Amino acid sequence: MSATSEGAKVISPPQSGAVEDAASRPLAGAPPRRYLAGILSVIGGLLIWEIASRFIVANPLFLAAPSEIVAALYHLARTGELWHHIAVSGVEFVIGYVIACILGIALGLAMASSATVKRAAQPWVSGLYATPTIALAPLFILWMGIGIWSKVIVVVMLVLFPVTINTEAGLRTTSERLIEMLRSFGATKRQIFFKVSLPSAVPFILAGLKLGIGRGLIGVVVAELFGSRAGLGQLISQSADAFNMPDLFAGVVVLAVAGIVMTAGFGWLEGKLVPWTRD
């Protein structure tokens, strides 16, 4: 007698690949879980901040509530003052950041490719990296005035060395065994550089670029604090002098959001360029 009757349906077990795909596929409309912790932490921090500013630190001269900061942002944006300050600081940051990245990557490549260049440049890189560049901002303003280029120089000095150090370190971490294997197959130096050395150094270079974001934003603000006609640093300085905490925190929040957005952009770029480094 057959184990199954003629009218019964035989249900075959699901394939393992289908089970894995179904398990790994997120539910439709459900937010990604990896963002949930960050969202909850931000909401919780804002709630604590609001409660502390309303009931614990009741003096508005010392702390502004998030709701007051949002109102200040709306007012500054409506009058156009906020956009003017953002445009000025943004131009200073972008010019200085691009110049520093180009110079830093080029210098890092040169130091990794030549021992002579490394020995010649290492004292300058180490010394200037340890130098408090922010303390030199008044000197740059004295030399170049309160225009854009004094701020650009400060940004370049702060961003240049993290990019240089990370680029040089990334190129030197390339597997020597892999390089020797490619040489044994007749690969040229150009092929080794573009096929092995540069791809292995990309995560380090991107890490240096991400480090440069925060340092560059700090450089812009500090340089504007010492002397500027406009910019977020100037907005923060004016607001501090007038004890206007909502406007002061509005400038700080804009800088923080800019840093978060640019860092997230580099994280996305890293996922596209070097997907093997992602979880």
C-alpha positions as CSV (number, residue, x, y, z in Angstrom):
1,M,0.0,0.0,0.0
2,S,1.3,3.4,-1.0
3,A,2.4,5.8,1.9
4,T,0.2,8.5,0.4
5,S,-3.3,8.2,-1.0
6,E,-4.1,9.2,-4.6
7,G,-6.0,12.3,-3.5
8,A,-3.5,13.5,-0.9
9,K,-1.2,16.3,-1.7
10,V,2.5,15.9,-1.1
11,I,4.0,19.0,0.4
12,S,7.7,19.2,-0.4
13,P,9.9,20.9,2.2
14,P,10.9,24.5,1.4
15,Q,14.3,25.0,-0.1
16,S,16.9,26.4,2.3
17,G,17.7,29.3,0.1
18,A,14.1,30.4,0.1
19,V,13.9,30.2,3.8
20,E,17.0,32.3,4.2
21,D,15.7,34.9,1.7
22,A,12.4,35.1,3.5
23,A,14.1,35.4,6.9
24,S,16.5,38.1,5.7
25,R,13.8,40.1,3.9
26,P,12.5,43.0,6.1
27,L,8.8,43.4,6.7
28,A,7.0,45.7,4.3
29,G,6.7,49.2,5.8
30,A,8.9,48.4,8.8
31,P,11.7,50.8,9.6
32,P,15.2,49.3,9.5
33,R,16.2,48.1,12.9
34,R,19.7,49.4,12.7
35,Y,18.3,53.0,12.7
36,L,15.9,52.4,15.6
37,A,18.5,52.7,18.4
38,G,19.8,56.0,17.0
39,I,16.4,57.5,16.6
40,L,15.3,56.5,20.1
41,S,18.5,57.9,21.6
42,V,18.0,61.3,19.8
43,I,14.4,61.5,20.9
44,G,15.3,60.6,24.5
45,G,18.1,63.1,24.6
46,L,15.8,65.9,23.2
47,L,13.2,65.1,25.8
48,I,15.7,65.2,28.7
49,W,17.1,68.4,27.3
50,E,13.6,70.0,27.1
51,I,12.7,68.9,30.6
52,A,16.1,70.1,32.0
53,S,15.8,73.5,30.4
54,R,12.2,74.0,31.5
55,F,12.3,72.7,35.1
56,I,15.9,72.3,36.2
57,V,17.8,75.1,34.6
58,A,14.9,77.6,34.4
59,N,17.2,80.6,33.6
60,P,17.1,81.2,29.8
61,L,20.5,82.9,30.0
62,F,22.2,79.5,30.6
63,L,20.2,77.0,28.5
64,A,17.7,77.1,25.7
65,A,15.1,74.4,25.2
66,P,14.9,72.5,21.9
67,S,11.5,74.0,21.2
68,E,13.0,77.5,21.6
69,I,15.9,76.5,19.3
70,V,13.5,75.3,16.6
71,A,11.6,78.6,16.9
72,A,14.9,80.5,16.6
73,L,15.8,78.5,13.5
74,Y,12.5,79.2,11.9
75,H,12.8,83.0,12.6
76,L,16.4,83.1,11.3
77,A,15.4,81.1,8.2
78,R,12.4,83.3,7.5
79,T,14.4,86.5,7.7
80,G,17.1,85.0,5.5
81,E,19.9,85.6,8.0
82,L,20.5,81.9,8.6
83,W,21.0,81.2,4.9
84,H,23.5,84.0,4.6
85,H,25.5,82.7,7.5
86,I,25.4,79.1,6.2
87,A,26.4,80.2,2.7
88,V,29.5,82.1,4.0
89,S,30.6,79.3,6.3
90,G,29.8,76.7,3.7
91,V,32.0,78.3,1.0
92,E,34.9,78.7,3.5
93,F,34.6,75.0,4.5
94,V,34.2,73.6,1.0
95,I,37.2,75.5,-0.5
96,G,39.5,74.6,2.5
97,Y,38.3,71.0,2.7
98,V,38.8,70.3,-1.0
99,I,42.3,71.9,-1.0
100,A,43.3,69.9,2.1
101,C,42.0,66.6,0.7
102,I,43.8,67.0,-2.6
103,L,47.1,68.0,-0.9
104,G,46.7,65.4,1.8
105,I,46.1,62.5,-0.5
106,A,49.0,63.6,-2.8
107,L,51.4,64.0,0.1
108,G,50.3,60.7,1.6
109,L,50.9,58.9,-1.7
110,A,54.3,60.5,-2.0
111,M,55.3,59.5,1.5
112,A,54.2,55.9,1.0
113,S,55.9,55.6,-2.4
114,S,59.3,57.1,-1.4
115,A,61.3,56.6,1.8
116,T,63.2,59.8,1.0
117,V,60.0,61.9,0.8
118,K,58.8,60.3,4.0
119,R,61.9,61.1,5.9
120,A,61.9,64.7,4.6
121,A,58.1,65.3,5.2
122,Q,57.7,63.4,8.5
123,P,59.1,66.1,10.8
124,W,56.8,68.7,9.3
125,V,53.7,66.5,9.3
126,S,54.3,65.4,12.9
127,G,55.2,68.9,14.1
128,L,52.4,70.8,12.4
129,Y,49.8,68.1,13.3
130,A,50.7,68.6,17.0
131,T,50.7,72.4,16.7
132,P,47.5,74.0,18.0
133,T,46.4,75.5,14.7
134,I,43.4,77.2,16.3
135,A,45.8,79.3,18.3
136,L,47.4,80.5,15.0
137,A,44.0,81.7,13.6
138,P,44.5,85.3,14.8
139,L,47.9,85.3,13.1
140,F,46.3,84.2,9.8
141,I,43.7,86.9,10.2
142,L,46.4,89.4,10.8
143,W,48.2,88.3,7.6
144,M,45.1,87.9,5.3
145,G,42.4,90.0,6.9
146,I,39.0,89.0,8.0
147,G,38.0,87.8,4.5
148,I,37.5,84.2,3.3
149,W,41.1,83.2,2.8
150,S,42.1,83.4,6.5
151,K,39.4,80.9,7.3
152,V,40.3,78.7,4.4
153,I,43.9,78.5,5.6
154,V,42.7,77.4,9.1
155,V,40.5,74.7,7.6
156,V,43.4,73.5,5.4
157,M,45.8,73.3,8.3
158,L,43.3,71.3,10.4
159,V,42.1,68.8,7.7
160,L,45.4,68.3,5.8
161,F,47.3,66.1,8.3
162,P,44.6,63.5,9.2
163,V,44.1,62.9,5.5
164,T,47.9,62.6,4.9
165,I,48.5,60.3,7.8
166,N,45.6,58.0,6.9
167,T,46.5,57.9,3.2
168,E,50.1,57.0,4.0
169,A,49.1,54.4,6.6
170,G,46.6,52.8,4.2
171,L,49.1,52.4,1.4
172,R,51.6,50.8,3.7
173,T,49.2,48.2,5.0
174,T,49.0,46.6,1.6
175,S,49.9,42.9,1.8
176,E,53.5,42.4,0.7
177,R,52.8,38.8,-0.2
178,L,50.1,39.8,-2.6
179,I,52.4,42.4,-4.2
180,E,55.2,39.9,-4.6
181,M,52.7,37.4,-6.2
182,L,51.6,40.0,-8.7
183,R,55.2,40.9,-9.5
184,S,56.0,37.2,-10.1
185,F,53.2,37.2,-12.7
186,G,54.7,40.2,-14.5
187,A,52.4,43.0,-13.2
188,T,53.7,46.5,-13.6
189,K,54.0,49.1,-10.8
190,R,51.0,50.9,-12.3
191,Q,48.9,47.8,-12.3
192,I,49.9,46.9,-8.7
193,F,49.0,50.4,-7.5
194,F,45.6,50.6,-9.1
195,K,44.6,47.0,-8.6
196,V,45.9,46.3,-5.1
197,S,47.5,49.2,-3.2
198,L,44.9,51.9,-3.9
199,P,41.8,49.7,-3.2
200,S,43.3,48.5,0.1
201,A,44.0,52.1,1.1
202,V,40.5,53.5,0.2
203,P,39.0,52.7,3.7
204,F,41.9,54.5,5.4
205,I,41.5,57.5,3.0
206,L,37.8,57.7,3.7
207,A,38.4,57.5,7.4
208,G,40.8,60.5,7.1
209,L,38.2,62.4,5.1
210,K,35.6,61.7,7.7
211,L,37.9,62.9,10.5
212,G,38.6,66.0,8.5
213,I,34.9,67.0,8.4
214,G,34.7,67.7,12.2
215,R,38.1,69.4,12.2
216,G,37.2,71.5,9.3
217,L,33.9,72.7,10.8
218,I,35.8,73.5,14.0
219,G,38.3,75.5,12.0
220,V,35.7,77.5,10.3
221,V,33.8,78.5,13.5
222,V,37.0,79.3,15.5
223,A,38.4,81.4,12.7
224,E,35.1,83.3,12.4
225,L,35.0,83.8,16.2
226,F,38.3,85.8,15.9
227,G,37.1,88.0,13.1
228,S,34.5,87.8,10.5
229,R,31.7,89.8,8.7
230,A,29.3,86.8,8.5
231,G,29.2,83.1,9.1
232,L,27.9,80.6,11.7
233,G,30.8,81.4,14.0
234,Q,30.0,85.1,13.8
235,L,26.3,84.3,14.5
236,I,27.4,82.3,17.6
237,S,29.7,85.1,18.8
238,Q,27.0,87.7,18.3
239,S,24.4,85.6,20.1
240,A,26.8,84.9,23.0
241,D,27.5,88.6,23.4
242,A,23.8,89.4,23.6
243,F,23.0,86.3,25.8
244,N,20.7,85.1,23.1
245,M,20.9,81.4,23.8
246,P,18.3,80.2,21.3
247,D,20.2,81.8,18.4
248,L,23.5,80.6,19.8
249,F,22.3,77.0,19.9
250,A,20.7,77.4,16.5
251,G,24.1,78.0,15.0
252,V,25.5,75.0,16.9
253,V,22.7,72.7,15.8
254,V,23.2,73.7,12.1
255,L,26.9,72.7,12.5
256,A,26.1,69.5,14.2
257,V,23.5,68.5,11.5
258,A,26.0,69.4,8.8
259,G,28.6,67.1,10.3
260,I,26.1,64.3,10.7
261,V,24.9,64.6,7.1
262,M,28.4,64.8,5.6
263,T,29.7,61.9,7.7
264,A,26.7,59.8,6.7
265,G,27.4,60.7,3.1
266,F,30.9,59.3,3.4
267,G,29.5,56.2,5.1
268,W,27.3,55.7,2.1
269,L,30.2,56.3,-0.3
270,E,32.3,53.8,1.6
271,G,29.6,51.2,1.2
272,K,29.6,51.7,-2.5
273,L,33.4,51.8,-3.0
274,V,34.5,49.2,-0.5
275,P,31.4,47.0,0.3
276,W,33.6,44.3,1.8
277,T,34.2,46.5,4.8
278,R,30.5,46.8,5.7
279,D,28.7,44.5,8.0
